[in-house]
Amino acid sequence: MAIPQIREDEPMLGLGLMALALAMFTSIDTSAKWLILSGLPVMQVVFARYAGHFLTSALVFVPREGLGAFRSNAPKLQLLRAGLLLASTVFNFAALKYLPITITTAIYFSSPIIITILSVIFLSERIGGRRLAAILVGFAGVMVVVQPWGAAFHLAMFFSLGGLLCASSYFVLTRRLAGVENNSTSQLWAAGIATITLAPFGLAVWVWPQTGLDWLFLVMIGVFGATGHGVAVAAHRFADASSLAPMTYIQVIYATTSGYFIFGNLPTWATALGTAIIIASGIYIWQRERELMLQRRRVETAALT
């Protein structure tokens, strides 16, 4: 088993990696919605997402690290983390069958607030008033974009809420395991447990894709999953969960772009205004983290002289 990579204080790198991971997560949702609207059962799509994730991770990590990549230093936490990720995906894909991607994304955007609270309680992370204010401003921008108050209530929104709670807890555990587990172990456990659990259900309802695009999305959904979660794990090695959480707001830009080019949902003036608010909030958080990093390094340098 390879020695776990230690945590590092590189918040700027962590923020950049998280932005890339969120682009992959949006690609997962886009692929899922396409496949479900094409007539594939939800459980088949969820199974394909994790089976592809597991195969991709195995092809990347096992030749390099051997079977030791499967050995965990914290198996109980890995089981819990894998279960939370699986539950969040099932809830989210079920919601996507009935709700527009912008609505499910809007509900998911409550996660920075929940992650911040959980990080303070369980990880003893500290947040300042300005970062909290920036989080709330970014959330307001998201609400301007998606305007969920204009959507008719649907019971499927409870699926999104369940996914929100599970996903938030998953990211807090990801930070908890940073420096304890290798990226390879976290990826193989999360995807492998989900694949084994879902195989009987996904294969029982299997429907063969009918078009080339259906096949493309069915294959790529797992690649997007492996890439996105691998990069997210790396991001949590470089920055606190509460610092990375506000980056989630960038996903509204990705979701809006996907909705326009893939599903033909035209953006509105609210999209432009809300996106500007989100970008301003993100720039502030980025700049604030940069200032804090420079302050810490000045203090460390002064202590050595």
DAKACOR-V240252 format. One line per field, one symbol per residue. ss: DSSP state (H for helix, E for strand, - for the rest). phi: phi as a letter, one per 30 degrees, with the letter a starting at -180 (. if undefined). psi: psi as a letter, one per 30 degrees, with the letter a starting at -180 (. if undefined). A space follows every 10 residues. Layout:
ss: ???
phi: ???
psi: ???
This chain:
ss: ---------- HHHHHHHHHH HHHHHHHHHH HHHHHHH--- -HHHHHHHHH HHHHHHHHHH HHHHHHHHHH ----HHHHHH HHHHHHHHHH HHHHHH---- HHHHHHHH-- HHHHHHHHHH HH------HH HHHHHHHHHH HHHHHH-HHH ------HHHH HHHHHHHHHH HHHHHHHE-- E-HHHHHHHH HHHHHHHHHH HHHH------ -HHHHHHHHH HHHHHHHHHH HHHHHHHH-- HHHHHHHHHH HHHHHHHHHH H-------HH HHHHHHHHHH HHHHHHHHHH HHHHHHHHHH HHHH-
phi: .ddedddbcb dddddddddd dddddddddd dddeddddjd dedddddddd dddddddddd cdddcidddd dcdbdddddd dddddddddd dddddddccd dddddddddd dedddddddd dcchdcbcdd dddddddddd ddddddhddd cddbeddddd dddddddddd ddddddddic bdeddddddd dddddddded ddddcebdec bddedddddd dddddddddd dddddddcbd edddeddedd dddddddddd dccidddced dddddddddd dddddedddd dddddddddd ddddc
psi: klkkklklii eeeeeeeeee eeeeeeeeee eeeeeeffgk keeeeeeeee eeeeeeeefe eefefaffff kkfieeeeee eeeeeeeeee eeeeefffkl feeeeeefgf eeeeeeeeee effhlkklee eeeeeeeeee eeeeefifff kkkkfffeee eeeeeeeeee eeeeeefkfe lleeeeeeee eeeeeeefee eeffgkkkkf leeeeeeeef eeeeeeeeee eeeeefffll efefeffeff feeeeeeeee feggjklaee eeeeeeeeee eeeeeeeeee eeeeeeeeee eeff.
